């Protein structure tokens, strides 16, 4: 499946990165931001070993406050086989860092440039995920991160296509958005026309899978029936799917 997604992304001019944080924590029975750096990188290595596609990981705020800790996380990410990662300008559920600190933390780009292979560093402006719906400040942050050397810019939670278009027009580096925003009403074609160069899905696939699991469990528990089984892949279909 990963290979087909990569080929389709290439035809659409969009690079889709595998990312981990929310879903990876969920597989261990934890909430988002519940992983240690070692656990996140172990999960990244497992994904890297399973595909020949370049893998970019969501590494939260790079599991550290200081620029030095961010650089160390990038070095460890590269050693795990990652071709890129994102770093957020906030920790856990806190408000975004002061812009001067957030920009200083992107000195980590030095660690990325020192690697013997291209490493894509994505800088995230977390305003809209932290209750700070300020488009002007978000753009200021992204412009500062671009100047600091980030390869890709990302402001998760932008509310609509107009704001996405405004962000894309305000910077020259590729902009990433979450394709499943607005309940999936936006298409690849619409996002590309707005200037988006990369699309990620955050935890959308994971939440879709968990929604199916929840609904199936509720049916068994509340109704004592098993009709959900008719909507699932058969064992031969599943085996073929996993081998494709």
VEXDREN-2710 file (C-alpha; in Angstrom, 1 decimal):
% VEXDREN-2710
k/r/px/py/pz
1/UNK/0.0/0.0/0.0
2/UNK/2.8/2.4/0.9
3/UNK/4.3/2.1/-2.6
4/UNK/1.1/2.9/-4.3
5/UNK/0.5/6.0/-2.1
6/UNK/4.0/7.2/-2.9
7/UNK/3.4/6.8/-6.7
8/UNK/0.1/8.6/-6.5
9/UNK/1.7/11.4/-4.5
10/UNK/4.4/11.8/-7.1
11/UNK/1.8/12.2/-9.9
12/UNK/-0.1/14.8/-7.8
13/UNK/3.1/16.7/-7.0
14/UNK/2.5/15.9/-3.3
15/UNK/4.9/14.2/-0.9
16/UNK/3.2/12.2/1.8
17/UNK/5.2/11.5/4.9
18/UNK/4.5/8.8/7.4
19/UNK/4.2/10.5/10.8
20/UNK/4.0/9.3/14.3
21/UNK/3.0/10.7/17.6
22/UNK/-0.7/10.4/18.4
23/UNK/-1.2/7.0/16.7
24/UNK/2.1/5.6/18.0
25/UNK/1.2/6.6/21.6
26/UNK/-2.3/5.1/21.1
27/UNK/-0.8/1.7/20.1
28/UNK/0.9/1.6/23.5
29/UNK/-2.3/2.6/25.3
30/UNK/-1.2/6.2/25.9
31/UNK/-2.5/9.6/24.9
32/UNK/-0.8/12.0/22.5
33/UNK/2.6/13.2/23.9
34/UNK/2.8/10.0/25.9
35/UNK/5.9/8.7/24.2
36/UNK/9.5/9.1/25.2
37/UNK/12.1/10.0/22.6
38/UNK/13.5/6.5/22.7
39/UNK/10.0/5.0/22.1
40/UNK/9.3/7.3/19.3
41/UNK/12.5/6.6/17.6
42/UNK/12.1/2.8/18.1
43/UNK/8.7/3.1/16.3
44/UNK/10.4/5.1/13.5
45/UNK/13.0/2.5/13.0
46/UNK/10.3/-0.2/12.7
47/UNK/8.6/1.9/9.9
48/UNK/11.9/2.6/8.2
49/UNK/12.7/-1.1/8.1
50/UNK/9.3/-1.9/6.6
51/UNK/9.5/0.3/3.6
52/UNK/11.9/1.6/0.9
53/UNK/10.1/4.9/0.9
54/UNK/11.6/8.0/2.7
55/UNK/10.1/8.3/6.1
56/UNK/9.5/11.6/7.9
57/UNK/8.4/11.4/11.6
58/UNK/6.4/13.7/13.8
59/UNK/8.8/14.1/16.7
60/UNK/6.6/16.6/18.7
61/UNK/8.8/19.4/20.1
62/UNK/11.9/17.2/19.4
63/UNK/11.6/16.1/23.1
64/UNK/13.6/19.0/24.4
65/UNK/13.4/22.7/25.2
66/UNK/16.9/23.9/24.3
67/UNK/18.4/24.2/20.8
68/UNK/21.0/21.6/21.8
69/UNK/18.4/19.0/22.7
70/UNK/16.7/19.6/19.3
71/UNK/19.9/19.0/17.5
72/UNK/20.5/15.8/19.4
73/UNK/17.1/14.6/18.5
74/UNK/17.8/15.2/14.8
75/UNK/21.0/13.3/15.0
76/UNK/19.3/10.4/16.6
77/UNK/16.5/10.6/14.0
78/UNK/18.9/10.4/11.2
79/UNK/20.7/7.4/12.9
80/UNK/17.3/5.7/13.1
81/UNK/17.1/5.9/9.3
82/UNK/14.6/8.8/9.0
83/UNK/14.8/11.1/6.0
84/UNK/13.2/14.0/7.9
85/UNK/11.2/15.1/10.9
86/UNK/9.0/17.8/12.2
87/UNK/9.5/19.9/15.3
88/UNK/6.8/21.9/17.1
89/UNK/7.1/25.3/18.6
90/UNK/5.4/24.2/21.8
91/UNK/5.6/21.4/24.3
92/UNK/2.8/19.0/25.1
93/UNK/-0.4/21.0/25.9
94/UNK/1.4/24.3/26.6
95/UNK/1.2/27.5/24.7
96/UNK/3.7/28.2/21.8
97/UNK/7.1/29.3/22.8
98/UNK/8.1/32.9/22.5
99/UNK/9.0/33.5/18.9
100/UNK/12.7/34.3/19.7
101/UNK/13.1/31.0/21.5
102/UNK/11.2/29.1/18.8
103/UNK/13.4/30.5/16.1
104/UNK/16.6/29.9/18.2
105/UNK/15.5/26.2/18.5
106/UNK/15.7/25.9/14.7
107/UNK/19.4/26.3/14.9
108/UNK/18.9/22.5/14.8
109/UNK/19.0/22.9/11.0
110/UNK/22.7/23.0/11.4
111/UNK/22.6/19.3/12.6
112/UNK/20.4/18.4/9.6
113/UNK/22.8/20.1/7.1
114/UNK/25.8/18.3/8.7
115/UNK/24.3/14.9/7.8
116/UNK/25.8/12.9/4.9
117/UNK/22.3/12.8/3.2
118/UNK/19.4/15.2/2.6
119/UNK/17.3/15.5/5.7
120/UNK/14.0/17.4/5.5
121/UNK/13.3/19.6/8.6
122/UNK/9.6/20.6/9.0
123/UNK/8.9/23.5/11.3
124/UNK/5.5/23.6/12.9
125/UNK/3.6/26.7/14.1
126/UNK/1.2/25.3/16.7
127/UNK/-1.0/28.4/17.3
128/UNK/-4.2/26.9/16.0
129/UNK/-3.8/23.7/18.0
130/UNK/-3.2/25.6/21.2
131/UNK/-6.3/27.9/21.2
132/UNK/-4.4/30.8/19.6
133/UNK/-6.3/31.4/16.4
134/UNK/-4.1/34.2/15.1
135/UNK/-3.3/34.0/11.4
136/UNK/-1.0/37.0/11.4
137/UNK/1.2/35.6/14.2
138/UNK/1.2/32.2/12.6
139/UNK/2.5/33.7/9.4
140/UNK/5.1/35.7/11.3
141/UNK/6.3/32.4/12.9
142/UNK/6.4/30.5/9.6
143/UNK/8.3/33.3/7.9
144/UNK/10.8/33.3/10.8
145/UNK/11.2/29.5/10.6
146/UNK/11.7/29.8/6.8
147/UNK/14.5/32.4/7.3
148/UNK/16.0/30.1/10.0
149/UNK/16.4/27.4/7.3
150/UNK/13.4/25.0/7.7
151/UNK/12.7/23.0/4.6
152/UNK/9.0/22.7/5.0
153/UNK/6.5/24.8/6.9
154/UNK/3.4/23.6/8.7
155/UNK/0.6/25.2/10.7
156/UNK/-1.8/22.5/11.7
157/UNK/-5.4/23.5/12.4
158/UNK/-5.7/26.2/9.8
159/UNK/-9.5/26.7/9.6
160/UNK/-10.3/26.9/5.9
161/UNK/-9.0/27.0/2.4
162/UNK/-8.7/30.8/2.4
163/UNK/-6.3/30.7/5.4
164/UNK/-4.3/28.0/3.7
165/UNK/-4.1/30.0/0.6
166/UNK/-2.9/33.1/2.6
167/UNK/-0.2/31.1/4.3
168/UNK/1.1/29.6/1.1
169/UNK/1.3/33.0/-0.5
170/UNK/3.2/34.4/2.5
171/UNK/6.2/32.0/2.3
172/UNK/8.4/30.6/-0.4
173/UNK/9.1/27.2/1.2
174/UNK/6.7/24.2/0.7
175/UNK/3.7/24.2/3.0
176/UNK/2.3/21.1/4.6
177/UNK/-1.4/20.8/5.6
178/UNK/-3.5/18.0/7.2
179/UNK/-5.6/16.6/4.4
180/UNK/-8.3/15.3/6.7
181/UNK/-9.2/18.7/8.1
182/UNK/-12.7/20.0/7.9
183/UNK/-14.0/16.4/8.1
184/UNK/-12.2/15.6/4.8
185/UNK/-14.2/18.0/2.7
186/UNK/-11.1/19.4/0.9
187/UNK/-9.5/17.4/-1.9
188/UNK/-5.9/17.0/-3.1
189/UNK/-6.8/19.1/-6.1
190/UNK/-8.2/22.0/-4.0
191/UNK/-5.2/22.0/-1.7
192/UNK/-2.7/21.9/-4.5
193/UNK/-4.5/24.8/-6.2
194/UNK/-4.2/26.8/-3.0
195/UNK/-0.4/26.3/-3.1
196/UNK/0.0/23.3/-0.8
197/UNK/3.0/21.1/-1.6
198/UNK/2.8/18.4/1.0
199/UNK/-0.2/16.7/2.6
200/UNK/-0.2/14.6/5.8
201/UNK/-3.1/12.8/7.5
202/UNK/-2.1/13.1/11.2
203/UNK/-4.0/10.5/13.1
204/UNK/-6.9/10.2/10.6
205/UNK/-6.2/6.6/9.5
206/UNK/-5.6/5.5/13.1
207/UNK/-8.8/7.2/14.2
208/UNK/-10.7/5.6/11.3
209/UNK/-9.4/2.2/12.4
210/UNK/-10.2/2.8/16.0
211/UNK/-13.7/4.0/15.1
212/UNK/-14.3/0.7/13.3
213/UNK/-13.0/-1.2/16.3
214/UNK/-15.2/0.7/18.7
215/UNK/-18.4/0.3/16.6
216/UNK/-17.8/-3.4/16.3
217/UNK/-17.2/-3.9/20.0
218/UNK/-20.4/-1.9/20.8
219/UNK/-22.4/-4.0/18.5
220/UNK/-21.3/-7.2/20.2
221/UNK/-21.7/-5.8/23.7
222/UNK/-25.0/-4.0/23.2
223/UNK/-26.8/-6.1/20.6
224/UNK/-25.1/-9.5/20.8
225/UNK/-24.8/-9.5/17.0
226/UNK/-21.8/-9.6/14.6
227/UNK/-22.9/-7.9/11.4
228/UNK/-19.7/-5.8/11.4
229/UNK/-17.9/-8.9/10.1
230/UNK/-19.7/-8.5/6.7
231/UNK/-17.9/-5.2/6.3
232/UNK/-14.4/-6.5/6.9
233/UNK/-11.8/-7.9/4.5
234/UNK/-11.7/-11.7/4.3
235/UNK/-8.4/-13.3/5.4
236/UNK/-7.3/-13.9/1.8
237/UNK/-8.1/-10.2/0.9
238/UNK/-6.2/-9.1/4.0
239/UNK/-3.1/-11.2/3.1
240/UNK/-3.1/-9.9/-0.4
241/UNK/-3.5/-6.3/0.8
242/UNK/-0.5/-6.7/3.2
243/UNK/1.6/-8.1/0.4
244/UNK/0.8/-5.4/-2.2
END
